[in-house]
Amino acid sequence: MYETIIERIKERLESRDLKAVIIPHISPDGDAAGSCSALWQVLDRVGIQAQLMTCDYIPDYLKWLKRIPDAISFQNRPKECKHWLHQADILFMLDHNTVTREGDLEPFVKEFKGEVIMIDHHPDPYDVKNRISDTSVSSTCELL
């Protein structure tokens, strides 16, 4: 069903000089944090520089997930978040179906000039070119 999009994403990620931003929904839960952790580890392995950012904070009980303690928050590091969004080539929207679920990051994400890739399992997804969205699965982690 998503073969074309997956192939397009694979081809895009073959360029190793990319910078990526990963953004979960506001008040990330286990699915949001888990999918962000997994994707960040994959990007690390293939040599793509990436940063996870949130509009608020990832709960302490999820900080055991790999790379999650390295996330930055717009609440206490807004300049760094804006800098990453300005320099990134790719933005991954994970576990949310619309930019309105990105809180204070929403206006900056709307201005993002790079490629946007959405991976989500919620209904009525925002219209982005590279979207993998399936409400029949239990989680974004499963889709990833």
N, CA, C and O atoms as a GROMACS GRO file, in nm:
protein
  576
    1MET      N    1   0.082  -0.121   0.000
    1MET     CA    2   0.000   0.000   0.000
    1MET      C    3   0.086   0.127   0.000
    1MET      O    4   0.053   0.225  -0.066
    2TYR      N    5   0.196   0.125   0.074
    2TYR     CA    6   0.281   0.242   0.084
    2TYR      C    7   0.417   0.222   0.017
    2TYR      O    8   0.512   0.294   0.046
    3GLU      N    9   0.426   0.125  -0.070
    3GLU     CA   10   0.554   0.090  -0.131
    3GLU      C   11   0.621   0.209  -0.200
    3GLU      O   12   0.741   0.229  -0.185
    4THR      N   13   0.544   0.287  -0.274
    4THR     CA   14   0.600   0.401  -0.347
    4THR      C   15   0.658   0.504  -0.251
    4THR      O   16   0.768   0.554  -0.273
    5ILE      N   17   0.584   0.536  -0.147
    5ILE     CA   18   0.632   0.634  -0.048
    5ILE      C   19   0.755   0.581   0.025
    5ILE      O   20   0.851   0.654   0.046
    6ILE      N   21   0.752   0.454   0.062
    6ILE     CA   22   0.866   0.395   0.133
    6ILE      C   23   0.989   0.398   0.044
    6ILE      O   24   1.098   0.429   0.092
    7GLU      N   25   0.975   0.365  -0.083
    7GLU     CA   26   1.089   0.370  -0.175
    7GLU      C   27   1.143   0.512  -0.189
    7GLU      O   28   1.264   0.534  -0.191
    8ARG      N   29   1.051   0.609  -0.197
    8ARG     CA   30   1.092   0.750  -0.208
    8ARG      C   31   1.168   0.794  -0.083
    8ARG      O   32   1.268   0.865  -0.093
    9ILE      N   33   1.122   0.751   0.033
    9ILE     CA   34   1.190   0.784   0.159
    9ILE      C   35   1.327   0.717   0.163
    9ILE      O   36   1.426   0.780   0.201
   10LYS      N   37   1.335   0.591   0.125
   10LYS     CA   38   1.464   0.519   0.123
   10LYS      C   39   1.564   0.591   0.032
   10LYS      O   40   1.679   0.611   0.070
   11GLU      N   41   1.519   0.629  -0.086
   11GLU     CA   42   1.608   0.699  -0.180
   11GLU      C   43   1.655   0.830  -0.120
   11GLU      O   44   1.773   0.865  -0.131
   12ARG      N   45   1.566   0.903  -0.058
   12ARG     CA   46   1.601   1.031   0.001
   12ARG      C   47   1.703   1.014   0.113
   12ARG      O   48   1.795   1.094   0.127
   13LEU      N   49   1.687   0.909   0.192
   13LEU     CA   50   1.776   0.886   0.306
   13LEU      C   51   1.912   0.829   0.265
   13LEU      O   52   2.001   0.818   0.348
   14GLU      N   53   1.928   0.793   0.139
   14GLU     CA   54   2.058   0.744   0.092
   14GLU      C   55   2.163   0.855   0.092
   14GLU      O   56   2.283   0.827   0.101
   15SER      N   57   2.120   0.979   0.084
   15SER     CA   58   2.212   1.091   0.092
   15SER      C   59   2.252   1.109   0.238
   15SER      O   60   2.169   1.146   0.321
   16ARG      N   61   2.377   1.085   0.269
   16ARG     CA   62   2.422   1.082   0.407
   16ARG      C   63   2.451   1.220   0.466
   16ARG      O   64   2.475   1.231   0.587
   17ASP      N   65   2.449   1.324   0.387
   17ASP     CA   66   2.479   1.457   0.440
   17ASP      C   67   2.352   1.531   0.481
   17ASP      O   68   2.348   1.654   0.482
   18LEU      N   69   2.249   1.457   0.513
   18LEU     CA   70   2.121   1.516   0.553
   18LEU      C   71   2.117   1.549   0.701
   18LEU      O   72   2.189   1.491   0.783
   19LYS      N   73   2.031   1.645   0.733
   19LYS     CA   74   1.998   1.675   0.871
   19LYS      C   75   1.847   1.657   0.885
   19LYS      O   76   1.769   1.700   0.800
   20ALA      N   77   1.808   1.594   0.994
   20ALA     CA   78   1.666   1.565   1.014
   20ALA      C   79   1.620   1.610   1.152
   20ALA      O   80   1.698   1.613   1.248
   21VAL      N   81   1.494   1.645   1.158
   21VAL     CA   82   1.428   1.679   1.284
   21VAL      C   83   1.314   1.580   1.303
   21VAL      O   84   1.242   1.547   1.208
   22ILE      N   85   1.299   1.533   1.424
   22ILE     CA   86   1.191   1.440   1.459
   22ILE      C   87   1.104   1.510   1.563
   22ILE      O   88   1.153   1.558   1.665
   23ILE      N   89   0.972   1.515   1.536
   23ILE     CA   90   0.881   1.583   1.628
   23ILE      C   91   0.762   1.492   1.660
   23ILE      O   92   0.690   1.449   1.569
   24PRO      N   93   0.740   1.462   1.788
   24PRO     CA   94   0.619   1.390   1.829
   24PRO      C   95   0.508   1.489   1.861
   24PRO      O   96   0.527   1.610   1.852
   25HIS      N   97   0.392   1.437   1.898
   25HIS     CA   98   0.282   1.526   1.938
   25HIS      C   99   0.309   1.587   2.076
   25HIS      O  100   0.396   1.542   2.150
   26ILE      N  101   0.233   1.690   2.107
   26ILE     CA  102   0.242   1.756   2.237
   26ILE      C  103   0.216   1.653   2.348
   26ILE      O  104   0.135   1.562   2.330
   27SER      N  105   0.284   1.666   2.460
   27SER     CA  106   0.273   1.573   2.572
   27SER      C  107   0.293   1.428   2.525
   27SER      O  108   0.201   1.347   2.534
   28PRO      N  109   0.413   1.396   2.476
   28PRO     CA  110   0.437   1.264   2.418
   28PRO      C  111   0.406   1.149   2.515
   28PRO      O  112   0.437   1.155   2.634
   29ASP      N  113   0.344   1.046   2.459
   29ASP     CA  114   0.316   0.924   2.534
   29ASP      C  115   0.416   0.816   2.492
   29ASP      O  116   0.513   0.846   2.422
   30GLY      N  117   0.393   0.693   2.532
   30GLY     CA  118   0.484   0.584   2.501
   30GLY      C  119   0.501   0.558   2.353
   30GLY      O  120   0.612   0.531   2.307
   31ASP      N  121   0.392   0.566   2.276
   31ASP     CA  122   0.400   0.544   2.132
   31ASP      C  123   0.480   0.655   2.065
   31ASP      O  124   0.565   0.628   1.980
   32ALA      N  125   0.454   0.778   2.102
   32ALA     CA  126   0.526   0.891   2.043
   32ALA      C  127   0.675   0.883   2.076
   32ALA      O  128   0.760   0.894   1.987
   33ALA      N  129   0.707   0.865   2.203
   33ALA     CA  130   0.847   0.859   2.245
   33ALA      C  131   0.916   0.735   2.189
   33ALA      O  132   1.031   0.742   2.146
   34GLY      N  133   0.847   0.621   2.189
   34GLY     CA  134   0.906   0.497   2.139
   34GLY      C  135   0.936   0.503   1.991
   34GLY      O  136   1.042   0.459   1.947
   35SER      N  137   0.844   0.558   1.912
   35SER     CA  138   0.868   0.568   1.768
   35SER      C  139   0.979   0.669   1.739
   35SER      O  140   1.059   0.648   1.648
   36CYS      N  141   0.985   0.777   1.815
   36CYS     CA  142   1.093   0.875   1.798
   36CYS      C  143   1.228   0.814   1.832
   36CYS      O  144   1.326   0.835   1.761
   37SER      N  145   1.233   0.738   1.941
   37SER     CA  146   1.356   0.671   1.981
   37SER      C  147   1.404   0.575   1.873
   37SER      O  148   1.521   0.575   1.837
   38ALA      N  149   1.313   0.495   1.821
   38ALA     CA  150   1.349   0.396   1.718
   38ALA      C  151   1.398   0.463   1.591
   38ALA      O  152   1.501   0.424   1.535
   39LEU      N  153   1.326   0.565   1.544
   39LEU     CA  154   1.367   0.633   1.422
   39LEU      C  155   1.501   0.702   1.440
   39LEU      O  156   1.586   0.696   1.351
   40TRP      N  157   1.522   0.765   1.553
   40TRP     CA  158   1.648   0.835   1.578
   40TRP      C  159   1.765   0.737   1.573
   40TRP      O  160   1.871   0.768   1.518
   41GLN      N  161   1.746   0.619   1.630
   41GLN     CA  162   1.851   0.517   1.627
   41GLN      C  163   1.881   0.471   1.484
   41GLN      O  164   1.997   0.449   1.448
   42VAL      N  165   1.778   0.458   1.402
   42VAL     CA  166   1.798   0.419   1.262
   42VAL      C  167   1.875   0.529   1.188
   42VAL      O  168   1.970   0.500   1.115
   43LEU      N  169   1.835   0.652   1.208
   43LEU     CA  170   1.905   0.764   1.141
   43LEU      C  171   2.050   0.770   1.186
   43LEU      O  172   2.139   0.795   1.104
   44ASP      N  173   2.076   0.748   1.314
   44ASP     CA  174   2.214   0.742   1.364
   44ASP      C  175   2.294   0.635   1.290
   44ASP      O  176   2.407   0.660   1.247
   45ARG      N  177   2.235   0.519   1.276
   45ARG     CA  178   2.306   0.405   1.213
   45ARG      C  179   2.341   0.430   1.068
   45ARG      O  180   2.444   0.382   1.019
   46VAL      N  181   2.256   0.505   0.997
   46VAL     CA  182   2.285   0.530   0.855
   46VAL      C  183   2.360   0.661   0.835
   46VAL      O  184   2.382   0.702   0.721
   47GLY      N  185   2.399   0.726   0.943
   47GLY     CA  186   2.483   0.844   0.934
   47GLY      C  187   2.412   0.976   0.908
   47GLY      O  188   2.473   1.071   0.860
   48ILE      N  189   2.284   0.982   0.939
   48ILE     CA  190   2.209   1.106   0.921
   48ILE      C  191   2.202   1.177   1.055
   48ILE      O  192   2.157   1.121   1.155
   49GLN      N  193   2.246   1.301   1.056
   49GLN     CA  194   2.243   1.382   1.179
   49GLN      C  195   2.098   1.419   1.207
   49GLN      O  196   2.030   1.475   1.121
   50ALA      N  197   2.051   1.388   1.326
   50ALA     CA  198   1.911   1.412   1.360
   50ALA      C  199   1.898   1.470   1.500
   50ALA      O  200   1.987   1.455   1.584
   51GLN      N  201   1.785   1.535   1.524
   51GLN     CA  202   1.753   1.589   1.656
   51GLN      C  203   1.605   1.570   1.682
   51GLN      O  204   1.521   1.602   1.598
   52LEU      N  205   1.573   1.520   1.799
   52LEU     CA  206   1.435   1.509   1.845
   52LEU      C  207   1.403   1.634   1.924
   52LEU      O  208   1.478   1.674   2.013
   53MET      N  209   1.290   1.696   1.889
   53MET     CA  210   1.247   1.813   1.965
   53MET      C  211   1.099   1.803   1.997
   53MET      O  212   1.020   1.746   1.922
   54THR      N  213   1.064   1.859   2.110
   54THR     CA  214   0.925   1.861   2.153
   54THR      C  215   0.884   2.004   2.184
   54THR      O  216   0.968   2.090   2.211
   55CYS      N  217   0.754   2.028   2.179
   55CYS     CA  218   0.707   2.162   2.216
   55CYS      C  219   0.704   2.177   2.367
   55CYS      O  220   0.712   2.287   2.420
   56ASP      N  221   0.691   2.064   2.436
   56ASP     CA  222   0.692   2.067   2.582
   56ASP      C  223   0.798   1.969   2.632
   56ASP      O  224   0.916   1.987   2.602
   57TYR      N  225   0.761   1.868   2.707
   57TYR     CA  226   0.861   1.777   2.764
   57TYR      C  227   0.817   1.632   2.751
   57TYR      O  228   0.698   1.600   2.752
   58ILE      N  229   0.915   1.546   2.740
   58ILE     CA  230   0.889   1.402   2.744
   58ILE      C  231   0.887   1.362   2.891
   58ILE      O  232   0.978   1.398   2.966
   59PRO      N  233   0.784   1.289   2.934
   59PRO     CA  234   0.775   1.252   3.075
   59PRO      C  235   0.897   1.173   3.123
   59PRO      O  236   0.957   1.097   3.047
   60ASP      N  237   0.932   1.191   3.248
   60ASP     CA  238   1.047   1.123   3.307
   60ASP      C  239   1.038   0.971   3.295
   60ASP      O  240   1.140   0.904   3.277
   61TYR      N  241   0.916   0.916   3.306
   61TYR     CA  242   0.902   0.771   3.302
   61TYR      C  243   0.935   0.711   3.165
   61TYR      O  244   0.942   0.589   3.150
   62LEU      N  245   0.956   0.796   3.064
   62LEU     CA  246   0.994   0.748   2.930
   62LEU      C  247   1.141   0.778   2.897
   62LEU      O  248   1.188   0.746   2.788
   63LYS      N  249   1.212   0.837   2.990
   63LYS     CA  250   1.351   0.876   2.964
   63LYS      C  251   1.448   0.758   2.958
   63LYS      O  252   1.565   0.778   2.926
   64TRP      N  253   1.402   0.638   2.986
   64TRP     CA  254   1.487   0.520   2.975
   64TRP      C  255   1.506   0.478   2.828
   64TRP      O  256   1.599   0.405   2.796
   65LEU      N  257   1.417   0.525   2.740
   65LEU     CA  258   1.427   0.491   2.598
   65LEU      C  259   1.553   0.552   2.538
   65LEU      O  260   1.589   0.665   2.569
   66LYS      N  261   1.619   0.477   2.452
   66LYS     CA  262   1.744   0.524   2.392
   66LYS      C  263   1.722   0.655   2.319
   66LYS      O  264   1.624   0.672   2.247
   67ARG      N  265   1.814   0.746   2.338
   67ARG     CA  266   1.822   0.879   2.278
   67ARG      C  267   1.719   0.979   2.332
   67ARG      O  268   1.735   1.099   2.312
   68ILE      N  269   1.616   0.932   2.400
   68ILE     CA  270   1.513   1.024   2.450
   68ILE      C  271   1.570   1.130   2.545
   68ILE      O  272   1.525   1.244   2.540
   69PRO      N  273   1.666   1.096   2.633
   69PRO     CA  274   1.721   1.202   2.719
   69PRO      C  275   1.792   1.313   2.640
   69PRO      O  276   1.816   1.421   2.695
   70ASP      N  277   1.825   1.288   2.514
   70ASP     CA  278   1.893   1.388   2.430
   70ASP      C  279   1.797   1.481   2.358
   70ASP      O  280   1.840   1.571   2.286
   71ALA      N  281   1.667   1.462   2.375
   71ALA     CA  282   1.568   1.548   2.311
   71ALA      C  283   1.579   1.690   2.365
   71ALA      O  284   1.619   1.711   2.479
   72ILE      N  285   1.544   1.785   2.282
   72ILE     CA  286   1.541   1.924   2.327
   72ILE      C  287   1.396   1.973   2.327
   72ILE      O  288   1.314   1.927   2.248
   73SER      N  289   1.368   2.065   2.416
   73SER     CA  290   1.233   2.118   2.431
   73SER      C  291   1.228   2.264   2.389
   73SER      O  292   1.318   2.342   2.421
   74PHE      N  293   1.124   2.300   2.317
   74PHE     CA  294   1.104   2.439   2.278
   74PHE      C  295   1.084   2.528   2.401
   74PHE      O  296   1.112   2.648   2.396
   75GLN      N  297   1.037   2.470   2.509
   75GLN     CA  298   1.011   2.548   2.630
   75GLN      C  299   1.138   2.606   2.690
   75GLN      O  300   1.136   2.719   2.741
   76ASN      N  301   1.248   2.532   2.686
   76ASN     CA  302   1.371   2.584   2.746
   76ASN      C  303   1.486   2.603   2.647
   76ASN      O  304   1.591   2.654   2.684
   77ARG      N  305   1.466   2.563   2.521
   77ARG     CA  306   1.571   2.581   2.420
   77ARG      C  307   1.512   2.624   2.286
   77ARG      O  308   1.538   2.560   2.184
   78PRO      N  309   1.432   2.731   2.284
   78PRO     CA  310   1.365   2.771   2.160
   78PRO      C  311   1.461   2.809   2.048
   78PRO      O  312   1.434   2.777   1.932
   79LYS      N  313   1.570   2.876   2.080
   79LYS     CA  314   1.665   2.915   1.975
   79LYS      C  315   1.726   2.793   1.907
   79LYS      O  316   1.741   2.790   1.785
   80GLU      N  317   1.761   2.694   1.987
   80GLU     CA  318   1.819   2.571   1.932
   80GLU      C  319   1.717   2.497   1.844
   80GLU      O  320   1.752   2.445   1.739
   81CYS      N  321   1.593   2.493   1.887
   81CYS     CA  322   1.488   2.430   1.807
   81CYS      C  323   1.470   2.501   1.673
   81CYS      O  324   1.463   2.437   1.568
   82LYS      N  325   1.462   2.633   1.677
   82LYS     CA  326   1.448   2.711   1.553
   82LYS      C  327   1.568   2.689   1.462
   82LYS      O  328   1.552   2.677   1.340
   83HIS      N  329   1.687   2.685   1.520
   83HIS     CA  330   1.809   2.662   1.442
   83HIS      C  331   1.802   2.526   1.371
   83HIS      O  332   1.831   2.518   1.252
   84TRP      N  333   1.764   2.423   1.443
   84TRP     CA  334   1.752   2.290   1.382
   84TRP      C  335   1.648   2.291   1.270
   84TRP      O  336   1.673   2.236   1.163
   85LEU      N  337   1.534   2.352   1.294
   85LEU     CA  338   1.429   2.356   1.190
   85LEU      C  339   1.476   2.434   1.068
   85LEU      O  340   1.438   2.401   0.955
   86HIS      N  341   1.556   2.535   1.090
   86HIS     CA  342   1.607   2.615   0.978
   86HIS      C  343   1.708   2.536   0.895
   86HIS      O  344   1.712   2.551   0.772
   87GLN      N  345   1.791   2.454   0.959
   87GLN     CA  346   1.896   2.381   0.889
   87GLN      C  347   1.856   2.244   0.838
   87GLN      O  348   1.924   2.188   0.752
   88ALA      N  349   1.749   2.187   0.889
   88ALA     CA  350   1.712   2.050   0.854
   88ALA      C  351   1.664   2.037   0.711
   88ALA      O  352   1.604   2.129   0.655
   89ASP      N  353   1.692   1.921   0.654
   89ASP     CA  354   1.645   1.886   0.520
   89ASP      C  355   1.513   1.811   0.526
   89ASP      O  356   1.430   1.821   0.435
   90ILE      N  357   1.495   1.736   0.634
   90ILE     CA  358   1.377   1.650   0.650
   90ILE      C  359   1.318   1.669   0.789
   90ILE      O  360   1.389   1.682   0.888
   91LEU      N  361   1.186   1.671   0.793
   91LEU     CA  362   1.112   1.678   0.919
   91LEU      C  363   1.023   1.554   0.928
   91LEU      O  364   0.940   1.530   0.841
   92PHE      N  365   1.042   1.478   1.033
   92PHE     CA  366   0.957   1.362   1.058
   92PHE      C  367   0.852   1.399   1.161
   92PHE      O  368   0.886   1.438   1.273
   93MET      N  369   0.726   1.387   1.125
   93MET     CA  370   0.614   1.405   1.217
   93MET      C  371   0.572   1.265   1.261
   93MET      O  372   0.521   1.188   1.180
   94LEU      N  373   0.593   1.232   1.387
   94LEU     CA  374   0.562   1.097   1.433
   94LEU      C  375   0.449   1.097   1.536
   94LEU      O  376   0.447   1.177   1.630
   95ASP      N  377   0.357   1.006   1.514
   95ASP     CA  378   0.245   0.980   1.605
   95ASP      C  379   0.151   1.099   1.622
   95ASP      O  380   0.093   1.119   1.728
   96HIS      N  381   0.137   1.178   1.517
   96HIS     CA  382   0.033   1.281   1.517
   96HIS      C  383  -0.006   1.312   1.373
   96HIS      O  384   0.074   1.300   1.280
   97ASN      N  385  -0.131   1.353   1.357
   97ASN     CA  386  -0.191   1.366   1.225
   97ASN      C  387  -0.200   1.510   1.174
   97ASN      O  388  -0.246   1.532   1.062
   98THR      N  389  -0.158   1.607   1.253
   98THR     CA  390  -0.168   1.746   1.211
   98THR      C  391  -0.067   1.832   1.288
   98THR      O  392  -0.032   1.802   1.402
   99VAL      N  393  -0.022   1.939   1.224
   99VAL     CA  394   0.076   2.028   1.290
   99VAL      C  395   0.016   2.098   1.412
   99VAL      O  396   0.090   2.146   1.497
  100THR      N  397  -0.115   2.104   1.421
  100THR     CA  398  -0.176   2.168   1.538
  100THR      C  399  -0.147   2.090   1.666
  100THR      O  400  -0.163   2.143   1.776
  101ARG      N  401  -0.103   1.965   1.653
  101ARG     CA  402  -0.068   1.884   1.770
  101ARG      C  403   0.079   1.901   1.807
  101ARG      O  404   0.133   1.822   1.884
  102GLU      N  405   0.144   2.005   1.753
  102GLU     CA  406   0.284   2.033   1.784
  102GLU      C  407   0.300   2.152   1.875
  102GLU      O  408   0.413   2.198   1.898
  103GLY      N  409   0.191   2.204   1.928
  103GLY     CA  410   0.197   2.312   2.025
  103GLY      C  411   0.272   2.434   1.974
  103GLY      O  412   0.246   2.482   1.863
  104ASP      N  413   0.364   2.485   2.054
  104ASP     CA  414   0.438   2.607   2.021
  104ASP      C  415   0.528   2.592   1.898
  104ASP      O  416   0.574   2.692   1.843
  105LEU      N  417   0.554   2.470   1.856
  105LEU     CA  418   0.637   2.448   1.736
  105LEU      C  419   0.557   2.467   1.607
  105LEU      O  420   0.616   2.482   1.500
  106GLU      N  421   0.425   2.466   1.616
  106GLU     CA  422   0.340   2.472   1.497
  106GLU      C  423   0.377   2.581   1.397
  106GLU      O  424   0.394   2.550   1.279
  107PRO      N  425   0.391   2.708   1.438
  107PRO     CA  426   0.420   2.811   1.337
  107PRO      C  427   0.555   2.789   1.267
  107PRO      O  428   0.569   2.823   1.149
  108PHE      N  429   0.650   2.734   1.336
  108PHE     CA  430   0.783   2.712   1.278
  108PHE      C  431   0.782   2.591   1.184
  108PHE      O  432   0.852   2.589   1.083
  109VAL      N  433   0.702   2.492   1.219
  109VAL     CA  434   0.688   2.375   1.132
  109VAL      C  435   0.614   2.414   1.004
  109VAL      O  436   0.648   2.366   0.896
  110LYS      N  437   0.514   2.499   1.016
  110LYS     CA  438   0.441   2.544   0.897
  110LYS      C  439   0.532   2.617   0.798
  110LYS      O  440   0.508   2.614   0.678
  111GLU      N  441   0.636   2.682   0.849
  111GLU     CA  442   0.730   2.755   0.765
  111GLU      C  443   0.844   2.666   0.714
  111GLU      O  444   0.926   2.712   0.634
  112PHE      N  445   0.849   2.542   0.757
  112PHE     CA  446   0.959   2.452   0.722
  112PHE      C  447   0.970   2.438   0.570
  112PHE      O  448   0.871   2.413   0.502
  113LYS      N  449   1.090   2.453   0.519
  113LYS     CA  450   1.114   2.451   0.373
  113LYS      C  451   1.154   2.314   0.319
  113LYS      O  452   1.150   2.293   0.198
  114GLY      N  453   1.193   2.223   0.406
  114GLY     CA  454   1.240   2.092   0.361
  114GLY      C  455   1.126   1.995   0.337
  114GLY      O  456   1.009   2.033   0.324
  115GLU      N  457   1.163   1.869   0.332
  115GLU     CA  458   1.069   1.761   0.306
  115GLU      C  459   1.006   1.714   0.438
  115GLU      O  460   1.076   1.698   0.538
  116VAL      N  461   0.876   1.693   0.436
  116VAL     CA  462   0.803   1.648   0.554
  116VAL      C  463   0.759   1.504   0.533
  116VAL      O  464   0.703   1.469   0.429
  117ILE      N  465   0.784   1.421   0.634
  117ILE     CA  466   0.742   1.281   0.630
  117ILE      C  467   0.658   1.255   0.755
  117ILE      O  468   0.705   1.274   0.868
  118MET      N  469   0.535   1.213   0.734
  118MET     CA  470   0.445   1.183   0.846
  118MET      C  471   0.426   1.032   0.857
  118MET      O  472   0.396   0.965   0.758
  119ILE      N  473   0.444   0.981   0.977
  119ILE     CA  474   0.415   0.841   1.006
  119ILE      C  475   0.322   0.842   1.127
  119ILE      O  476   0.360   0.887   1.235
  120ASP      N  477   0.200   0.791   1.107
  120ASP     CA  478   0.097   0.807   1.209
  120ASP      C  479  -0.013   0.703   1.195
  120ASP      O  480  -0.024   0.637   1.092
  121HIS      N  481  -0.094   0.688   1.300
  121HIS     CA  482  -0.206   0.593   1.297
  121HIS      C  483  -0.338   0.657   1.339
  121HIS      O  484  -0.434   0.586   1.368
  122HIS      N  485  -0.344   0.789   1.343
  122HIS     CA  486  -0.467   0.858   1.382
  122HIS      C  487  -0.550   0.896   1.259
  122HIS      O  488  -0.495   0.910   1.150
  123PRO      N  489  -0.682   0.911   1.274
  123PRO     CA  490  -0.768   0.945   1.160
  123PRO      C  491  -0.748   1.090   1.113
  123PRO      O  492  -0.697   1.174   1.187
  124ASP      N  493  -0.791   1.116   0.991
  124ASP     CA  494  -0.793   1.249   0.932
  124ASP      C  495  -0.656   1.318   0.930
  124ASP      O  496  -0.642   1.426   0.986
  125PRO      N  497  -0.557   1.256   0.867
  125PRO     CA  498  -0.422   1.314   0.867
  125PRO      C  499  -0.410   1.440   0.782
  125PRO      O  500  -0.480   1.457   0.682
  126TYR      N  501  -0.321   1.526   0.824
  126TYR     CA  502  -0.280   1.646   0.752
  126TYR      C  503  -0.226   1.603   0.615
  126TYR      O  504  -0.166   1.496   0.603
  127ASP      N  505  -0.246   1.685   0.515
  127ASP     CA  506  -0.204   1.649   0.380
  127ASP      C  507  -0.056   1.682   0.359
  127ASP      O  508  -0.019   1.798   0.343
  128VAL      N  509   0.027   1.578   0.360
  128VAL     CA  510   0.168   1.593   0.327
  128VAL      C  511   0.202   1.491   0.219
  128VAL      O  512   0.140   1.384   0.212
  129LYS      N  513   0.299   1.523   0.137
  129LYS     CA  514   0.336   1.438   0.023
  129LYS      C  515   0.379   1.298   0.068
  129LYS      O  516   0.336   1.198   0.011
  130ASN      N  517   0.463   1.292   0.169
  130ASN     CA  518   0.515   1.164   0.217
  130ASN      C  519   0.446   1.127   0.347
  130ASN      O  520   0.492   1.160   0.456
  131ARG      N  521   0.334   1.057   0.333
  131ARG     CA  522   0.253   1.025   0.450
  131ARG      C  523   0.227   0.875   0.455
  131ARG      O  524   0.179   0.815   0.359
  132ILE      N  525   0.260   0.817   0.569
  132ILE     CA  526   0.223   0.679   0.596
  132ILE      C  527   0.129   0.685   0.715
  132ILE      O  528   0.171   0.710   0.828
  133SER      N  529   0.003   0.664   0.689
  133SER     CA  530  -0.100   0.680   0.791
  133SER      C  531  -0.199   0.566   0.778
  133SER      O  532  -0.260   0.547   0.673
  134ASP      N  533  -0.214   0.490   0.885
  134ASP     CA  534  -0.299   0.372   0.881
  134ASP      C  535  -0.370   0.356   1.015
  134ASP      O  536  -0.307   0.322   1.116
  135THR      N  537  -0.499   0.380   1.015
  135THR     CA  538  -0.576   0.371   1.139
  135THR      C  539  -0.605   0.227   1.181
  135THR      O  540  -0.658   0.204   1.290
  136SER      N  541  -0.572   0.131   1.097
  136SER     CA  542  -0.598  -0.009   1.132
  136SER      C  543  -0.488  -0.070   1.219
  136SER      O  544  -0.502  -0.183   1.265
  137VAL      N  545  -0.380   0.003   1.241
  137VAL     CA  546  -0.272  -0.048   1.326
  137VAL      C  547  -0.281   0.015   1.465
  137VAL      O  548  -0.343   0.120   1.484
  138SER      N  549  -0.220  -0.051   1.560
  138SER     CA  550  -0.233  -0.008   1.699
  138SER      C  551  -0.149   0.112   1.735
  138SER      O  552  -0.180   0.184   1.830
  139SER      N  553  -0.039   0.135   1.660
  139SER     CA  554   0.055   0.237   1.703
  139SER      C  555   0.144   0.284   1.587
  139SER      O  556   0.154   0.218   1.483
  140THR      N  557   0.206   0.398   1.610
  140THR     CA  558   0.304   0.446   1.514
  140THR      C  559   0.428   0.356   1.519
  140THR      O  560   0.493   0.335   1.416
  141CYS      N  561   0.460   0.304   1.635
  141CYS     CA  562   0.572   0.210   1.645
  141CYS      C  563   0.551   0.091   1.551
  141CYS      O  564   0.645   0.047   1.485
  142GLU      N  565   0.431   0.040   1.544
  142GLU     CA  566   0.401  -0.072   1.455
  142GLU      C  567   0.422  -0.031   1.308
  142GLU      O  568   0.477  -0.108   1.230
  143LEU      N  569   0.379   0.087   1.271
  143LEU     CA  570   0.398   0.134   1.134
  143LEU      C  571   0.545   0.152   1.101
  143LEU      O  572   0.590   0.117   0.992
  144LEU      N  573   0.620   0.206   1.196
  144LEU     CA  574   0.762   0.231   1.174
  144LEU      C  575   0.834   0.100   1.153
  144LEU      O  576   0.956   0.099   1.133
   0.00000   0.00000   0.00000
